[in-house]
C-alpha cells in the first residue's frame, strides 16, 4: 500500500531512505557522493514521485519503489 512520505517523522523517513540507499549498490559513475547528498537526491525523487513509499502490512515494513 502506498503511503505519503510526509506522514513519517523525519527520523523514520531518513532511516527508510538510508536503508534504500544501502541496497542500491555503489555505482555512482566517476564521482562518489556522501550520504547527505544521496539522501537529498532520494528526497527529490520522492517529491517528484519518481519513487514512492510503500508499507507492507504482512511484514510491517516500509520500502521505497521506483515508479515505472
mmCIF file of the N, C-alpha and C atoms, coordinates in Angstrom:
data_MODEL
# 
_entry.id   MODEL 
# 
loop_
_atom_site.group_PDB 
_atom_site.id 
_atom_site.type_symbol 
_atom_site.label_atom_id 
_atom_site.label_alt_id 
_atom_site.label_comp_id 
_atom_site.label_asym_id 
_atom_site.label_entity_id 
_atom_site.label_seq_id 
_atom_site.pdbx_PDB_ins_code 
_atom_site.Cartn_x 
_atom_site.Cartn_y 
_atom_site.Cartn_z 
_atom_site.occupancy 
_atom_site.B_iso_or_equiv 
_atom_site.pdbx_formal_charge 
_atom_site.auth_seq_id 
_atom_site.auth_comp_id 
_atom_site.auth_asym_id 
_atom_site.auth_atom_id 
_atom_site.pdbx_PDB_model_num 
ATOM 1   N N  . UNK A 1 1  ? 0.852  -1.160 0.000   1.00 0.00 ? 1  UNK A N  1 
ATOM 2   C CA . UNK A 1 1  ? 0.000  0.000  0.000   1.00 0.00 ? 1  UNK A CA 1 
ATOM 3   C C  . UNK A 1 1  ? 0.906  1.234  0.000   1.00 0.00 ? 1  UNK A C  1 
ATOM 4   N N  . UNK A 1 2  ? 0.585  2.186  -0.847  1.00 0.00 ? 2  UNK A N  1 
ATOM 5   C CA . UNK A 1 2  ? 1.361  3.430  -0.902  1.00 0.00 ? 2  UNK A CA 1 
ATOM 6   C C  . UNK A 1 2  ? 0.939  4.341  0.247   1.00 0.00 ? 2  UNK A C  1 
ATOM 7   N N  . UNK A 1 3  ? 1.924  4.971  0.872   1.00 0.00 ? 3  UNK A N  1 
ATOM 8   C CA . UNK A 1 3  ? 1.637  5.946  1.923   1.00 0.00 ? 3  UNK A CA 1 
ATOM 9   C C  . UNK A 1 3  ? 2.408  7.225  1.618   1.00 0.00 ? 3  UNK A C  1 
ATOM 10  N N  . UNK A 1 4  ? 1.847  8.382  1.959   1.00 0.00 ? 4  UNK A N  1 
ATOM 11  C CA . UNK A 1 4  ? 2.560  9.637  1.724   1.00 0.00 ? 4  UNK A CA 1 
ATOM 12  C C  . UNK A 1 4  ? 3.821  9.693  2.592   1.00 0.00 ? 4  UNK A C  1 
ATOM 13  N N  . UNK A 1 5  ? 4.953  9.991  1.964   1.00 0.00 ? 5  UNK A N  1 
ATOM 14  C CA . UNK A 1 5  ? 6.201  10.061 2.727   1.00 0.00 ? 5  UNK A CA 1 
ATOM 15  C C  . UNK A 1 5  ? 6.145  11.159 3.778   1.00 0.00 ? 5  UNK A C  1 
ATOM 16  N N  . UNK A 1 6  ? 5.270  12.129 3.587   1.00 0.00 ? 6  UNK A N  1 
ATOM 17  C CA . UNK A 1 6  ? 5.138  13.233 4.542   1.00 0.00 ? 6  UNK A CA 1 
ATOM 18  C C  . UNK A 1 6  ? 4.495  12.785 5.852   1.00 0.00 ? 6  UNK A C  1 
ATOM 19  N N  . UNK A 1 7  ? 3.925  11.574 5.875   1.00 0.00 ? 7  UNK A N  1 
ATOM 20  C CA . UNK A 1 7  ? 3.296  11.049 7.084   1.00 0.00 ? 7  UNK A CA 1 
ATOM 21  C C  . UNK A 1 7  ? 4.315  10.480 8.073   1.00 0.00 ? 7  UNK A C  1 
ATOM 22  N N  . UNK A 1 8  ? 5.544  10.232 7.617   1.00 0.00 ? 8  UNK A N  1 
ATOM 23  C CA . UNK A 1 8  ? 6.581  9.704  8.503   1.00 0.00 ? 8  UNK A CA 1 
ATOM 24  C C  . UNK A 1 8  ? 7.299  10.847 9.201   1.00 0.00 ? 8  UNK A C  1 
ATOM 25  N N  . UNK A 1 9  ? 7.802  10.575 10.391  1.00 0.00 ? 9  UNK A N  1 
ATOM 26  C CA . UNK A 1 9  ? 8.645  11.561 11.069  1.00 0.00 ? 9  UNK A CA 1 
ATOM 27  C C  . UNK A 1 9  ? 9.942  11.698 10.277  1.00 0.00 ? 9  UNK A C  1 
ATOM 28  N N  . UNK A 1 10 ? 10.638 12.778 10.478  1.00 0.00 ? 10 UNK A N  1 
ATOM 29  C CA . UNK A 1 10 ? 11.907 12.995 9.785   1.00 0.00 ? 10 UNK A CA 1 
ATOM 30  C C  . UNK A 1 10 ? 12.898 11.871 10.036  1.00 0.00 ? 10 UNK A C  1 
ATOM 31  N N  . UNK A 1 11 ? 12.985 11.424 11.289  1.00 0.00 ? 11 UNK A N  1 
ATOM 32  C CA . UNK A 1 11 ? 13.915 10.348 11.632  1.00 0.00 ? 11 UNK A CA 1 
ATOM 33  C C  . UNK A 1 11 ? 13.522 9.033  10.963  1.00 0.00 ? 11 UNK A C  1 
ATOM 34  N N  . UNK A 1 12 ? 12.237 8.728  10.964  1.00 0.00 ? 12 UNK A N  1 
ATOM 35  C CA . UNK A 1 12 ? 11.775 7.481  10.349  1.00 0.00 ? 12 UNK A CA 1 
ATOM 36  C C  . UNK A 1 12 ? 12.022 7.499  8.844   1.00 0.00 ? 12 UNK A C  1 
ATOM 37  N N  . UNK A 1 13 ? 11.723 8.627  8.199   1.00 0.00 ? 13 UNK A N  1 
ATOM 38  C CA . UNK A 1 13 ? 11.933 8.735  6.760   1.00 0.00 ? 13 UNK A CA 1 
ATOM 39  C C  . UNK A 1 13 ? 13.412 8.608  6.430   1.00 0.00 ? 13 UNK A C  1 
ATOM 40  N N  . UNK A 1 14 ? 14.262 9.259  7.206   1.00 0.00 ? 14 UNK A N  1 
ATOM 41  C CA . UNK A 1 14 ? 15.704 9.161  6.966   1.00 0.00 ? 14 UNK A CA 1 
ATOM 42  C C  . UNK A 1 14 ? 16.161 7.701  7.086   1.00 0.00 ? 14 UNK A C  1 
ATOM 43  N N  . UNK A 1 15 ? 15.639 6.977  8.057   1.00 0.00 ? 15 UNK A N  1 
ATOM 44  C CA . UNK A 1 15 ? 16.002 5.569  8.213   1.00 0.00 ? 15 UNK A CA 1 
ATOM 45  C C  . UNK A 1 15 ? 15.602 4.732  7.010   1.00 0.00 ? 15 UNK A C  1 
ATOM 46  N N  . UNK A 1 16 ? 14.402 4.971  6.489   1.00 0.00 ? 16 UNK A N  1 
ATOM 47  C CA . UNK A 1 16 ? 13.937 4.241  5.300   1.00 0.00 ? 16 UNK A CA 1 
ATOM 48  C C  . UNK A 1 16 ? 14.825 4.586  4.106   1.00 0.00 ? 16 UNK A C  1 
ATOM 49  N N  . UNK A 1 17 ? 15.152 5.871  3.954   1.00 0.00 ? 17 UNK A N  1 
ATOM 50  C CA . UNK A 1 17 ? 15.995 6.305  2.835   1.00 0.00 ? 17 UNK A CA 1 
ATOM 51  C C  . UNK A 1 17 ? 17.396 5.711  2.954   1.00 0.00 ? 17 UNK A C  1 
ATOM 52  N N  . UNK A 1 18 ? 17.978 5.727  4.142   1.00 0.00 ? 18 UNK A N  1 
ATOM 53  C CA . UNK A 1 18 ? 19.322 5.164  4.326   1.00 0.00 ? 18 UNK A CA 1 
ATOM 54  C C  . UNK A 1 18 ? 19.340 3.676  3.995   1.00 0.00 ? 18 UNK A C  1 
ATOM 55  N N  . UNK A 1 19 ? 18.302 2.958  4.400   1.00 0.00 ? 19 UNK A N  1 
ATOM 56  C CA . UNK A 1 19 ? 18.223 1.529  4.093   1.00 0.00 ? 19 UNK A CA 1 
ATOM 57  C C  . UNK A 1 19 ? 18.092 1.323  2.589   1.00 0.00 ? 19 UNK A C  1 
ATOM 58  N N  . UNK A 1 20 ? 17.306 2.154  1.920   1.00 0.00 ? 20 UNK A N  1 
ATOM 59  C CA . UNK A 1 20 ? 17.130 2.092  0.468   1.00 0.00 ? 20 UNK A CA 1 
ATOM 60  C C  . UNK A 1 20 ? 18.464 2.334  -0.233  1.00 0.00 ? 20 UNK A C  1 
ATOM 61  N N  . UNK A 1 21 ? 19.189 3.354  0.211   1.00 0.00 ? 21 UNK A N  1 
ATOM 62  C CA . UNK A 1 21 ? 20.484 3.685  -0.389  1.00 0.00 ? 21 UNK A CA 1 
ATOM 63  C C  . UNK A 1 21 ? 21.455 2.518  -0.234  1.00 0.00 ? 21 UNK A C  1 
ATOM 64  N N  . UNK A 1 22 ? 21.444 1.882  0.917   1.00 0.00 ? 22 UNK A N  1 
ATOM 65  C CA . UNK A 1 22 ? 22.383 0.782  1.159   1.00 0.00 ? 22 UNK A CA 1 
ATOM 66  C C  . UNK A 1 22 ? 22.111 -0.411 0.245   1.00 0.00 ? 22 UNK A C  1 
ATOM 67  N N  . UNK A 1 23 ? 20.887 -0.566 -0.227  1.00 0.00 ? 23 UNK A N  1 
ATOM 68  C CA . UNK A 1 23 ? 20.537 -1.663 -1.145  1.00 0.00 ? 23 UNK A CA 1 
ATOM 69  C C  . UNK A 1 23 ? 20.808 -1.320 -2.594  1.00 0.00 ? 23 UNK A C  1 
ATOM 70  N N  . UNK A 1 24 ? 20.990 -0.038 -2.893  1.00 0.00 ? 24 UNK A N  1 
ATOM 71  C CA . UNK A 1 24 ? 21.115 0.395  -4.279  1.00 0.00 ? 24 UNK A CA 1 
ATOM 72  C C  . UNK A 1 24 ? 22.491 0.146  -4.882  1.00 0.00 ? 24 UNK A C  1 
ATOM 73  N N  . UNK A 1 25 ? 23.454 -0.281 -4.093  1.00 0.00 ? 25 UNK A N  1 
ATOM 74  C CA . UNK A 1 25 ? 24.790 -0.519 -4.623  1.00 0.00 ? 25 UNK A CA 1 
ATOM 75  C C  . UNK A 1 25 ? 25.646 0.732  -4.540  1.00 0.00 ? 25 UNK A C  1 
ATOM 76  N N  . UNK A 1 26 ? 26.793 0.683  -5.177  1.00 0.00 ? 26 UNK A N  1 
ATOM 77  C CA . UNK A 1 26 ? 27.745 1.784  -5.039  1.00 0.00 ? 26 UNK A CA 1 
ATOM 78  C C  . UNK A 1 26 ? 28.181 2.373  -6.363  1.00 0.00 ? 26 UNK A C  1 
ATOM 79  N N  . UNK A 1 27 ? 27.506 2.101  -7.455  1.00 0.00 ? 27 UNK A N  1 
ATOM 80  C CA . UNK A 1 27 ? 27.910 2.629  -8.753  1.00 0.00 ? 27 UNK A CA 1 
ATOM 81  C C  . UNK A 1 27 ? 27.315 4.013  -8.964  1.00 0.00 ? 27 UNK A C  1 
ATOM 82  N N  . UNK A 1 28 ? 28.123 5.023  -8.694  1.00 0.00 ? 28 UNK A N  1 
ATOM 83  C CA . UNK A 1 28 ? 27.684 6.401  -8.870  1.00 0.00 ? 28 UNK A CA 1 
ATOM 84  C C  . UNK A 1 28 ? 28.490 7.086  -9.961  1.00 0.00 ? 28 UNK A C  1 
ATOM 85  N N  . UNK A 1 29 ? 28.979 6.295  -10.914 1.00 0.00 ? 29 UNK A N  1 
ATOM 86  C CA . UNK A 1 29 ? 29.744 6.864  -12.012 1.00 0.00 ? 29 UNK A CA 1 
ATOM 87  C C  . UNK A 1 29 ? 31.164 7.190  -11.584 1.00 0.00 ? 29 UNK A C  1 
ATOM 88  N N  . UNK A 1 30 ? 31.680 8.260  -12.144 1.00 0.00 ? 30 UNK A N  1 
ATOM 89  C CA . UNK A 1 30 ? 33.066 8.650  -11.900 1.00 0.00 ? 30 UNK A CA 1 
ATOM 90  C C  . UNK A 1 30 ? 33.247 9.390  -10.590 1.00 0.00 ? 30 UNK A C  1 
ATOM 91  N N  . UNK A 1 31 ? 32.181 9.644  -9.892  1.00 0.00 ? 31 UNK A N  1 
ATOM 92  C CA . UNK A 1 31 ? 32.240 10.503 -8.721  1.00 0.00 ? 31 UNK A CA 1 
ATOM 93  C C  . UNK A 1 31 ? 31.484 9.842  -7.570  1.00 0.00 ? 31 UNK A C  1 
ATOM 94  N N  . UNK A 1 32 ? 32.055 9.893  -6.390  1.00 0.00 ? 32 UNK A N  1 
ATOM 95  C CA . UNK A 1 32 ? 31.380 9.382  -5.197  1.00 0.00 ? 32 UNK A CA 1 
ATOM 96  C C  . UNK A 1 32 ? 30.609 10.511 -4.521  1.00 0.00 ? 32 UNK A C  1 
ATOM 97  N N  . UNK A 1 33 ? 29.470 10.187 -3.943  1.00 0.00 ? 33 UNK A N  1 
ATOM 98  C CA . UNK A 1 33 ? 28.646 11.163 -3.245  1.00 0.00 ? 33 UNK A CA 1 
ATOM 99  C C  . UNK A 1 33 ? 28.519 10.755 -1.786  1.00 0.00 ? 33 UNK A C  1 
ATOM 100 N N  . UNK A 1 34 ? 28.519 11.731 -0.896  1.00 0.00 ? 34 UNK A N  1 
ATOM 101 C CA . UNK A 1 34 ? 28.340 11.461 0.527   1.00 0.00 ? 34 UNK A CA 1 
ATOM 102 C C  . UNK A 1 34 ? 26.901 11.090 0.834   1.00 0.00 ? 34 UNK A C  1 
ATOM 103 N N  . UNK A 1 35 ? 26.690 10.574 2.029   1.00 0.00 ? 35 UNK A N  1 
ATOM 104 C CA . UNK A 1 35 ? 25.363 10.123 2.441   1.00 0.00 ? 35 UNK A CA 1 
ATOM 105 C C  . UNK A 1 35 ? 24.335 11.245 2.375   1.00 0.00 ? 35 UNK A C  1 
ATOM 106 N N  . UNK A 1 36 ? 24.692 12.438 2.828   1.00 0.00 ? 36 UNK A N  1 
ATOM 107 C CA . UNK A 1 36 ? 23.729 13.548 2.806   1.00 0.00 ? 36 UNK A CA 1 
ATOM 108 C C  . UNK A 1 36 ? 23.297 13.895 1.391   1.00 0.00 ? 36 UNK A C  1 
ATOM 109 N N  . UNK A 1 37 ? 24.218 13.842 0.434   1.00 0.00 ? 37 UNK A N  1 
ATOM 110 C CA . UNK A 1 37 ? 23.858 14.131 -0.965  1.00 0.00 ? 37 UNK A CA 1 
ATOM 111 C C  . UNK A 1 37 ? 22.964 13.033 -1.533  1.00 0.00 ? 37 UNK A C  1 
ATOM 112 N N  . UNK A 1 38 ? 23.243 11.795 -1.156  1.00 0.00 ? 38 UNK A N  1 
ATOM 113 C CA . UNK A 1 38 ? 22.404 10.685 -1.620  1.00 0.00 ? 38 UNK A CA 1 
ATOM 114 C C  . UNK A 1 38 ? 20.994 10.806 -1.046  1.00 0.00 ? 38 UNK A C  1 
ATOM 115 N N  . UNK A 1 39 ? 20.898 11.167 0.239   1.00 0.00 ? 39 UNK A N  1 
ATOM 116 C CA . UNK A 1 39 ? 19.589 11.347 0.876   1.00 0.00 ? 39 UNK A CA 1 
ATOM 117 C C  . UNK A 1 39 ? 18.833 12.477 0.201   1.00 0.00 ? 39 UNK A C  1 
ATOM 118 N N  . UNK A 1 40 ? 19.511 13.580 -0.093  1.00 0.00 ? 40 UNK A N  1 
ATOM 119 C CA . UNK A 1 40 ? 18.871 14.709 -0.772  1.00 0.00 ? 40 UNK A CA 1 
ATOM 120 C C  . UNK A 1 40 ? 18.365 14.292 -2.151  1.00 0.00 ? 40 UNK A C  1 
ATOM 121 N N  . UNK A 1 41 ? 19.134 13.476 -2.856  1.00 0.00 ? 41 UNK A N  1 
ATOM 122 C CA . UNK A 1 41 ? 18.714 13.010 -4.181  1.00 0.00 ? 41 UNK A CA 1 
ATOM 123 C C  . UNK A 1 41 ? 17.458 12.147 -4.079  1.00 0.00 ? 41 UNK A C  1 
ATOM 124 N N  . UNK A 1 42 ? 17.398 11.274 -3.083  1.00 0.00 ? 42 UNK A N  1 
ATOM 125 C CA . UNK A 1 42 ? 16.211 10.432 -2.892  1.00 0.00 ? 42 UNK A CA 1 
ATOM 126 C C  . UNK A 1 42 ? 15.014 11.300 -2.511  1.00 0.00 ? 42 UNK A C  1 
ATOM 127 N N  . UNK A 1 43 ? 15.220 12.298 -1.671  1.00 0.00 ? 43 UNK A N  1 
ATOM 128 C CA . UNK A 1 43 ? 14.124 13.211 -1.305  1.00 0.00 ? 43 UNK A CA 1 
ATOM 129 C C  . UNK A 1 43 ? 13.572 13.916 -2.544  1.00 0.00 ? 43 UNK A C  1 
ATOM 130 N N  . UNK A 1 44 ? 14.463 14.361 -3.435  1.00 0.00 ? 44 UNK A N  1 
ATOM 131 C CA . UNK A 1 44 ? 13.997 14.997 -4.683  1.00 0.00 ? 44 UNK A CA 1 
ATOM 132 C C  . UNK A 1 44 ? 13.170 14.012 -5.509  1.00 0.00 ? 44 UNK A C  1 
ATOM 133 N N  . UNK A 1 45 ? 13.595 12.756 -5.538  1.00 0.00 ? 45 UNK A N  1 
ATOM 134 C CA . UNK A 1 45 ? 12.851 11.744 -6.285  1.00 0.00 ? 45 UNK A CA 1 
ATOM 135 C C  . UNK A 1 45 ? 11.490 11.475 -5.651  1.00 0.00 ? 45 UNK A C  1 
ATOM 136 N N  . UNK A 1 46 ? 11.423 11.490 -4.325  1.00 0.00 ? 46 UNK A N  1 
ATOM 137 C CA . UNK A 1 46 ? 10.132 11.343 -3.643  1.00 0.00 ? 46 UNK A CA 1 
ATOM 138 C C  . UNK A 1 46 ? 9.211  12.513 -3.984  1.00 0.00 ? 46 UNK A C  1 
ATOM 139 N N  . UNK A 1 47 ? 9.737  13.718 -3.920  1.00 0.00 ? 47 UNK A N  1 
ATOM 140 C CA . UNK A 1 47 ? 8.937  14.909 -4.207  1.00 0.00 ? 47 UNK A CA 1 
ATOM 141 C C  . UNK A 1 47 ? 8.453  14.924 -5.651  1.00 0.00 ? 47 UNK A C  1 
ATOM 142 N N  . UNK A 1 48 ? 9.262  14.391 -6.567  1.00 0.00 ? 48 UNK A N  1 
ATOM 143 C CA . UNK A 1 48 ? 8.895  14.342 -7.985  1.00 0.00 ? 48 UNK A CA 1 
ATOM 144 C C  . UNK A 1 48 ? 8.073  13.094 -8.323  1.00 0.00 ? 48 UNK A C  1 
ATOM 145 N N  . UNK A 1 49 ? 7.823  12.243 -7.317  1.00 0.00 ? 49 UNK A N  1 
ATOM 146 C CA . UNK A 1 49 ? 7.084  10.990 -7.476  1.00 0.00 ? 49 UNK A CA 1 
ATOM 147 C C  . UNK A 1 49 ? 7.762  10.029 -8.448  1.00 0.00 ? 49 UNK A C  1 
ATOM 148 N N  . UNK A 1 50 ? 9.094  10.100 -8.517  1.00 0.00 ? 50 UNK A N  1 
ATOM 149 C CA . UNK A 1 50 ? 9.862  9.121  -9.284  1.00 0.00 ? 50 UNK A CA 1 
ATOM 150 C C  . UNK A 1 50 ? 10.014 7.833  -8.482  1.00 0.00 ? 50 UNK A C  1 
ATOM 151 N N  . UNK A 1 51 ? 9.934  7.963  -7.158  1.00 0.00 ? 51 UNK A N  1 
ATOM 152 C CA . UNK A 1 51 ? 9.877  6.819  -6.257  1.00 0.00 ? 51 UNK A CA 1 
ATOM 153 C C  . UNK A 1 51 ? 8.739  7.073  -5.275  1.00 0.00 ? 51 UNK A C  1 
ATOM 154 N N  . UNK A 1 52 ? 8.183  5.998  -4.751  1.00 0.00 ? 52 UNK A N  1 
ATOM 155 C CA . UNK A 1 52 ? 7.082  6.121  -3.789  1.00 0.00 ? 52 UNK A CA 1 
ATOM 156 C C  . UNK A 1 52 ? 7.407  5.308  -2.541  1.00 0.00 ? 52 UNK A C  1 
ATOM 157 N N  . UNK A 1 53 ? 6.772  5.675  -1.452  1.00 0.00 ? 53 UNK A N  1 
ATOM 158 C CA . UNK A 1 53 ? 6.916  4.971  -0.178  1.00 0.00 ? 53 UNK A CA 1 
ATOM 159 C C  . UNK A 1 53 ? 5.751  4.002  -0.040  1.00 0.00 ? 53 UNK A C  1 
ATOM 160 N N  . UNK A 1 54 ? 6.065  2.760  0.263   1.00 0.00 ? 54 UNK A N  1 
ATOM 161 C CA . UNK A 1 54 ? 5.025  1.751  0.441   1.00 0.00 ? 54 UNK A CA 1 
ATOM 162 C C  . UNK A 1 54 ? 5.145  1.121  1.823   1.00 0.00 ? 54 UNK A C  1 
ATOM 163 N N  . UNK A 1 55 ? 4.041  0.554  2.279   1.00 0.00 ? 55 UNK A N  1 
ATOM 164 C CA . UNK A 1 55 ? 4.014  -0.175 3.546   1.00 0.00 ? 55 UNK A CA 1 
ATOM 165 C C  . UNK A 1 55 ? 3.405  -1.537 3.293   1.00 0.00 ? 55 UNK A C  1 
ATOM 166 N N  . UNK A 1 56 ? 4.076  -2.572 3.764   1.00 0.00 ? 56 UNK A N  1 
ATOM 167 C CA . UNK A 1 56 ? 3.588  -3.941 3.655   1.00 0.00 ? 56 UNK A CA 1 
ATOM 168 C C  . UNK A 1 56 ? 3.076  -4.364 5.030   1.00 0.00 ? 56 UNK A C  1 
ATOM 169 N N  . UNK A 1 57 ? 1.766  -4.526 5.150   1.00 0.00 ? 57 UNK A N  1 
ATOM 170 C CA . UNK A 1 57 ? 1.161  -4.865 6.439   1.00 0.00 ? 57 UNK A CA 1 
ATOM 171 C C  . UNK A 1 57 ? 1.587  -6.248 6.920   1.00 0.00 ? 57 UNK A C  1 
ATOM 172 N N  . UNK A 1 58 ? 1.828  -7.155 5.993   1.00 0.00 ? 58 UNK A N  1 
ATOM 173 C CA . UNK A 1 58 ? 2.209  -8.517 6.377   1.00 0.00 ? 58 UNK A CA 1 
ATOM 174 C C  . UNK A 1 58 ? 3.579  -8.545 7.060   1.00 0.00 ? 58 UNK A C  1 
ATOM 175 N N  . UNK A 1 59 ? 4.538  -7.804 6.496   1.00 0.00 ? 59 UNK A N  1 
ATOM 176 C CA . UNK A 1 59 ? 5.887  -7.771 7.081   1.00 0.00 ? 59 UNK A CA 1 
ATOM 177 C C  . UNK A 1 59 ? 6.083  -6.574 8.002   1.00 0.00 ? 59 UNK A C  1 
ATOM 178 N N  . UNK A 1 60 ? 5.082  -5.689 8.037   1.00 0.00 ? 60 UNK A N  1 
ATOM 179 C CA . UNK A 1 60 ? 5.138  -4.463 8.837   1.00 0.00 ? 60 UNK A CA 1 
ATOM 180 C C  . UNK A 1 60 ? 6.399  -3.660 8.539   1.00 0.00 ? 60 UNK A C  1 
ATOM 181 N N  . UNK A 1 61 ? 6.665  -3.476 7.229   1.00 0.00 ? 61 UNK A N  1 
ATOM 182 C CA . UNK A 1 61 ? 7.865  -2.746 6.835   1.00 0.00 ? 61 UNK A CA 1 
ATOM 183 C C  . UNK A 1 61 ? 7.554  -1.748 5.726   1.00 0.00 ? 61 UNK A C  1 
ATOM 184 N N  . UNK A 1 62 ? 8.368  -0.698 5.687   1.00 0.00 ? 62 UNK A N  1 
ATOM 185 C CA . UNK A 1 62 ? 8.276  0.323  4.643   1.00 0.00 ? 62 UNK A CA 1 
ATOM 186 C C  . UNK A 1 62 ? 9.338  0.049  3.594   1.00 0.00 ? 62 UNK A C  1 
ATOM 187 N N  . UNK A 1 63 ? 9.066  0.510  2.381   1.00 0.00 ? 63 UNK A N  1 
ATOM 188 C CA . UNK A 1 63 ? 10.009 0.334  1.291   1.00 0.00 ? 63 UNK A CA 1 
ATOM 189 C C  . UNK A 1 63 ? 9.838  1.487  0.313   1.00 0.00 ? 63 UNK A C  1 
ATOM 190 N N  . UNK A 1 64 ? 10.897 1.809  -0.396  1.00 0.00 ? 64 UNK A N  1 
ATOM 191 C CA . UNK A 1 64 ? 10.830 2.790  -1.473  1.00 0.00 ? 64 UNK A CA 1 
ATOM 192 C C  . UNK A 1 64 ? 10.901 2.034  -2.787  1.00 0.00 ? 64 UNK A C  1 
ATOM 193 N N  . UNK A 1 65 ? 9.995  2.360  -3.702  1.00 0.00 ? 65 UNK A N  1 
ATOM 194 C CA . UNK A 1 65 ? 9.945  1.698  -5.002  1.00 0.00 ? 65 UNK A CA 1 
ATOM 195 C C  . UNK A 1 65 ? 10.022 2.727  -6.109  1.00 0.00 ? 65 UNK A C  1 
ATOM 196 N N  . UNK A 1 66 ? 10.791 2.395  -7.133  1.00 0.00 ? 66 UNK A N  1 
ATOM 197 C CA . UNK A 1 66 ? 10.866 3.267  -8.305  1.00 0.00 ? 66 UNK A CA 1 
ATOM 198 C C  . UNK A 1 66 ? 9.575  3.140  -9.105  1.00 0.00 ? 66 UNK A C  1 
ATOM 199 N N  . UNK A 1 67 ? 9.058  4.275  -9.552  1.00 0.00 ? 67 UNK A N  1 
ATOM 200 C CA . UNK A 1 67 ? 7.852  4.301  -10.375 1.00 0.00 ? 67 UNK A CA 1 
ATOM 201 C C  . UNK A 1 67 ? 8.276  4.077  -11.819 1.00 0.00 ? 67 UNK A C  1 
ATOM 202 N N  . UNK A 1 68 ? 7.559  3.210  -12.495 1.00 0.00 ? 68 UNK A N  1 
ATOM 203 C CA . UNK A 1 68 ? 7.908  2.913  -13.893 1.00 0.00 ? 68 UNK A CA 1 
ATOM 204 C C  . UNK A 1 68 ? 7.155  3.786  -14.845 1.00 0.00 ? 68 UNK A C  1 
# 
